[in-house]
């Protein structure tokens, strides 16, 4: 759910919250995922949005703790950038990451651009090493009133390096 919905209450214990979260997942969501043949991906969100699961690493640890083939971690370049999580670590999560969101790795959350100073080739290469080499989705914010031009540039840039 949303960052606030999964927050650890003030004074709460991380390990206890993790255990309870996993119990709810295993009792409620995993059976539904199995029934419908879908995978639920745990998205890490930066600390401005939640105090629980802030890095892909933590999402991977939670997915491993839940221990279901129907639960995986989610990669989001924006949140990784906000948490200064190294993209190189993604290769350690092969087989447990299943979905990708792409947006600028700084607070702008903009669409990828040729002039944004971000090494998109490096980021995409690291994502590929994680085993996520099927699809990715843009989850970004337009910088001006020409969102289609920004989206077109992002798609052209990404297609050239994917």
SVG drawing of the C-alpha trace seen along z (x, -y; Angstrom):
<svg xmlns="http://www.w3.org/2000/svg" viewBox="-7 -24 35 45">
<polyline fill="none" stroke="black" stroke-width="0.4" points="0.0,0.0 0.9,-3.6 3.9,-4.7 1.8,-6.0 -0.3,-2.8 2.7,-0.7 4.6,-3.0 5.9,-1.6 3.9,-3.3 5.9,-5.7 7.7,-3.6 7.2,-0.4 9.8,2.2 11.1,2.8 11.5,6.6 8.0,7.0 6.5,4.8 8.4,6.9 7.0,10.1 3.4,8.8 3.6,7.4 4.9,10.8 2.1,12.6 -0.6,10.4 1.0,11.0 1.2,14.8 -2.4,15.1 -4.1,12.6 -2.2,11.7 -0.1,14.7 -3.1,17.0 -4.8,14.5 -1.6,14.2 -1.4,17.9 -5.0,18.2 -4.7,15.6 -1.1,16.4 0.3,13.0 3.4,11.7 3.1,8.9 6.1,6.6 7.3,4.8 8.3,1.2 10.8,-0.5 9.9,-4.2 12.2,-6.9 12.3,-8.1 10.2,-11.1 7.3,-8.8 7.6,-6.0 9.7,-4.6 9.4,-1.0 11.1,0.6 13.2,-2.3 15.7,-0.4 15.5,2.3 17.7,4.3 15.0,4.1 12.4,5.0 14.4,8.1 14.9,9.0 11.1,8.8 10.4,10.8 12.9,13.5 11.3,13.5 7.8,14.0 9.4,16.8 6.8,17.1 7.3,17.4 4.4,14.9 6.3,12.1 9.3,10.1 11.0,6.8 10.5,3.8 13.2,1.5 12.5,-2.2 15.3,-4.5 13.9,-7.6 13.6,-6.1 17.1,-4.5 18.5,-7.9 16.7,-9.6 18.2,-7.0 21.6,-7.0 21.3,-3.3 24.0,-2.1 22.7,-0.7 25.6,1.8 23.9,3.7 21.1,4.7 23.1,7.6 23.0,9.2 19.2,9.5 18.9,11.6 15.7,13.6 14.0,11.7 13.3,8.4 10.5,8.4 9.3,4.8 11.0,1.5 10.0,-2.2 12.2,-4.7 12.4,-8.4 15.2,-10.9 17.3,-9.8 17.1,-13.2 14.2,-15.1 12.8,-16.3 11.5,-12.8 11.5,-14.0 11.4,-11.8 14.8,-10.7 16.4,-13.3 19.6,-13.6 20.6,-16.6 19.8,-15.6 23.3,-14.6 22.2,-11.1 24.1,-8.1 21.0,-6.2 23.1,-3.6 24.8,-2.6 21.5,-2.5 19.9,-0.3 22.9,2.0 22.7,2.5 18.9,3.2 19.6,5.8 22.2,7.4 19.4,7.8 17.5,10.1 14.8,7.4 15.3,7.3 11.8,7.7 9.8,4.4 10.1,1.2 7.7,-1.7 8.1,-5.4 6.8,-6.8 7.9,-10.4 6.7,-14.0 6.7,-16.4 8.9,-19.5 6.8,-21.8 3.5,-22.0 4.9,-19.7 4.7,-16.3 4.4,-14.4 7.7,-15.9 9.4,-14.8 7.9,-11.3 9.0,-11.0 12.5,-12.0 12.6,-9.5 11.4,-6.7 14.0,-7.5 16.8,-7.8 15.8,-4.5 15.3,-2.6 18.8,-3.6 20.4,-2.0 18.1,0.9"/>
</svg>
